[in-house]
């Protein structure tokens, strides 16, 4: 490959999906900060907390869905509707969720006793991780499908 091709593919397949991921994480973090100030309770990275109003958790999922959708739409616009970019973006969101869950488990001593027991999944943050991944993937798929419908056929 030529130097131009390496720069092009590096930008399209690495830098742009990571920038979209960082935008998504920054906006999610800003929403958690606002919620932390408003509800006066701690909100974990994936929206799971014992909140006085459970609707806040739903709001966090909707914010994650919309930011992943918007970041996916920007990526689709910048890359001329490349499906590989949206795959890498969705993979980055999913791997980040799994990494955070794994990091949480290593700090939890009770995990060795209740290894992936579904009755204790909320205390081990398993179901919110799956929700985080699912919402991110839905946002990516929606942005990809919506960008395909906006293509005007050439005659």
Secondary structure by P-SEA (a helix, b strand, c coil): ccaaaaaaaaaaccaaaaaaaaaaaaaaaaaaaaaaaaaccccccccccccccaaaaaaaaaaaaaaaaaaaaaaaaaacccaaaaaaaaaaaaaaaaaaaaaaaaacccccccccccccccccaaaaaaaaaaaaaaaaaaaaaaaaaaccccc
